[in-house]
Amino acid sequence: MAAAAAVLFALAGCSETREPPRASELREGSTSESTKTKPVDYATIGEYASIVAPVSGEIRTRAAGLDTDCSWVSPGSVSINPYAVTCSLEPVSISYQARALSRSLDGAADRDVAAYVGAPPVKIAGLVEDTKVTATVFARSVRALDHSTYDCIVTDGPGCLQLLTDFSNAKDDLVAQLDAWDAYI
């Protein structure tokens, strides 16, 4: 009987159960020894909205100014005011903000970045991804337009109308994408 009790005691020690780690422990980086991959930590919608909010209004205001001051469908006469530099410099400035926004959203989900907050919540994961893509497309359209500024603003260079159209569409898409965040900001 004593031998049976000793065996049961030994087996009881082998079947020790551990509680799963708490969410706060996972966020701090400690995981259970048996976990080989880190579980996904989700940020809040508010954390992601706080990344978008500071630049959203400024990008939209600047884009609206471009619509007022510039004609994006008339190669050779982009600037309504021939002395305005807005039409050539403002898109580049907005593209820097758009790229920074895209990188900030990437960094928010990257555990190796100081700005890490967690993966986007499922409810806005598509919105986050679409915002990154739209910002990147906008920046690329500005880069293409910037390389052809002389051809597009001063003359009616080859392919200029397409570059202007691509830029205008990308700008409108970026503004619409930022508008989609209004429900969360």
Helices and strands as residue ranges (DSSP letters): H 2-14, H 23-27, H 45-69, H 86-108, H 122-147, H 149-149, I 150-154, H 160-179, G 180-183
